Amino acid sequence: MNRYCLAACLALAGCAGAPGSGKELAVRESTYLCEGGRLAVVSFSGDSARVRLANDTFELQRARSASGARYSSERAILHTKDDEALLTIDGRQLGPCQEVKPKS
């Protein structure tokens, strides 16, 4: 009986949000098709974005933007507005990019 209780508690603990937050952060994932046929998968969560491009992953933090949303790190900048994105990696622009909407 104790084993089942322990397993249930561990399963519930894995579903918890950030410690002390009392809530889970929502994650929204978008896929962008960029110039040259490159696909960028972006996961947005709070003030951060994770960009997966081929074999690279970049962790970006929200930055000030005049319009749209802008995320940046040492190596990458992502600027999104509506369903378009501009992605810059190591100073090289990989865009424009268009969000790929799932078929309904």
HUDANOR-V729835 format. One line per field, one symbol per residue. psi: psi as a letter, one per 40 degrees, with the letter a starting at -180 (. if undefined). Layout:
# HUDANOR-V729835
psi = ???
This chain:
# HUDANOR-V729835
psi = dddddddddddddeeiaihedeiihhhhhihhhiheehhhhhhhhbfihhhhhbeihhhiiiiihdiaihiiadeihhhihbfiihhhhfehhgiiihhhhih.
